[in-house]
């Protein structure tokens, strides 16, 4: 019999449920920074974070087009949220979304952003991750994935960011390619 495939059907394990209490504590009414915000994982993180009403959501992204696209999508979500508030006659604080163009490997830019916006938490999702592209551009992969992570971690420590979360990949467990090895190093 044919039936619609659920994404969980592809998992070889039970899906992990998020700890909503922890997420609320980390995000609600806080300044949250997401690196690689325009990527597949970063953009989904931003959507999830926005639902939990941060005070400020900092979208840090190297690709201008990805940043532009995500920023507009999140602004649409905010407008719907505001309309729902208006319809319900409720007043809540509305998150501020700040699109920030730059590279995680640019130490000056990273420090400027952190000292200006003072994020409480950083979700570091920025990575060059497409295996075939990485194999032809290993030096750029190391610069972005390894050195970019080092820049982010050093800045987070120096400016006393409360929480730093490295988003990685299962390919880092037993790396068989440069991308997996770079994430393992992180």
C-alpha positions in Angstrom: 0.0 0.0 0.0 1.2 3.5 -0.8 1.0 6.1 1.9 2.5 9.5 2.6 6.0 9.3 4.1 6.6 11.1 7.3 10.1 12.4 7.9 10.3 10.3 11.1 9.8 7.2 9.0 13.4 7.7 7.8 14.9 7.9 11.3 16.5 4.7 12.5 15.6 5.6 16.0 12.9 7.3 18.0 12.7 11.1 17.4 14.3 13.2 20.2 11.8 15.5 21.7 13.1 19.0 22.6 13.2 20.1 26.3 10.8 23.0 26.1 11.6 24.3 29.5 15.3 24.5 28.7 14.6 26.1 25.4 12.3 28.7 27.0 15.0 29.4 29.6 17.7 29.9 27.0 15.7 31.9 24.5 12.6 33.7 25.9 13.3 37.4 26.4 17.1 36.9 25.6 19.4 38.1 23.0 20.1 35.1 20.7 22.6 34.9 17.9 22.6 32.3 15.2 25.6 31.9 12.9 25.0 30.5 9.5 21.4 31.7 10.0 20.6 31.5 6.3 21.6 27.8 5.9 19.2 24.9 6.2 19.9 24.2 9.9 20.4 27.8 10.9 17.2 29.0 9.3 15.2 26.3 11.0 16.8 27.2 14.3 15.8 30.8 13.7 12.2 29.8 13.0 12.1 27.8 16.2 13.8 30.5 18.3 11.4 33.2 17.0 8.4 31.1 18.2 9.9 31.3 21.7 10.0 35.1 21.7 13.5 36.2 22.2 14.1 39.9 22.9 16.6 40.1 20.0 17.4 37.5 17.3 20.7 38.2 15.6 20.9 36.5 12.1 24.6 36.2 11.3 25.2 35.0 7.7 27.9 35.2 5.0 25.5 34.9 2.0 23.6 38.2 1.4 20.9 36.4 -0.5 20.3 33.8 2.2 20.2 36.6 4.8 17.8 38.7 2.8 15.5 35.7 2.2 15.5 34.6 5.8 15.1 38.1 7.2 12.0 38.7 5.0 10.5 35.3 6.0 11.0 36.0 9.7 9.5 39.5 9.3 6.4 37.9 7.7 6.1 35.6 10.7 6.4 38.5 13.1 3.7 40.4 11.2 1.4 37.4 11.5 2.2 37.3 15.2 1.4 41.0 15.6 -1.9 40.5 13.9 -2.8 37.6 16.2 -1.9 39.8 19.2 -4.1 42.6 17.8 -7.0 40.2 17.2 -6.7 38.8 20.8 -6.3 42.3 22.3 -3.1 41.1 24.0 0.1 43.0 24.4 3.4 41.2 24.4 6.9 42.3 23.6 7.8 41.8 20.0 11.2 40.3 19.1 13.7 42.5 17.2 15.3 40.7 14.3 18.7 42.0 13.2 20.2 40.8 9.9 24.0 40.8 10.1 26.2 40.1 7.1 29.7 38.7 7.8 31.9 35.7 8.2 32.6 33.8 11.4 36.2 33.8 10.4 36.4 37.6 10.6 37.5 38.2 14.2 36.8 42.0 14.1 33.3 41.6 12.7 32.5 38.9 15.3 33.8 41.0 18.2 31.9 44.1 16.9 28.6 42.1 16.8 29.1 40.5 20.2 30.1 43.7 22.0 27.3 45.7 20.3 24.4 43.3 20.8 25.7 41.2 23.8 24.0 37.9 23.0 23.1 35.7 25.9 23.4 32.6 23.8 25.0 31.7 20.5 23.9 28.9 18.3 26.9 28.3 16.0 25.5 26.6 12.9 27.8 28.3 10.3 29.6 25.6 8.3 30.7 24.7 4.8 28.9 21.3 4.7 28.4 20.0 1.2 30.8 17.1 1.0 31.6 17.2 -2.8 32.2 21.0 -2.7 34.4 20.7 0.4 36.6 18.0 -1.2 37.5 20.6 -3.9 37.9 23.4 -1.4 39.4 21.9 1.7 41.4 25.1 2.7 38.2 27.2 2.7 36.4 24.5 4.7 39.1 24.5 7.4 39.1 28.3 7.4 35.3 28.6 7.9 34.6 25.5 9.9 37.6 25.2 12.2 39.1 28.7 12.3 35.6 30.3 12.3 34.5 28.1 15.2 37.7 29.1 17.1 37.0 32.8 16.4 33.4 32.4 17.7 34.4 30.4 20.8 37.2 32.9 21.7 34.8 35.8 21.4 32.1 34.0 23.4 34.6 33.4 26.2 36.2 36.9 26.1 32.8 38.7 26.1 31.3 36.2 28.7 28.4 34.9 26.5 26.3 32.7 28.9 25.9 29.8 26.5 27.5 28.6 23.3 26.1 25.7 21.3 28.0 24.1 18.5 25.8 22.6 15.9 27.6 19.7 14.3 26.9 16.6 12.2 26.9 12.8 12.5 29.7 12.9 9.9 32.0 14.1 12.7 31.7 10.9 14.6 33.9 8.7 12.3 34.9 11.1 9.6 35.5 9.7 6.1 35.9 13.1 4.4 37.3 16.6 4.9 33.9 18.1 6.0 33.4 15.4 8.7 37.0 15.9 9.8 36.6 19.6 10.1 33.5 19.3 12.2 35.3 16.7 14.4 38.1 19.1 15.0 35.5 21.7 16.1 
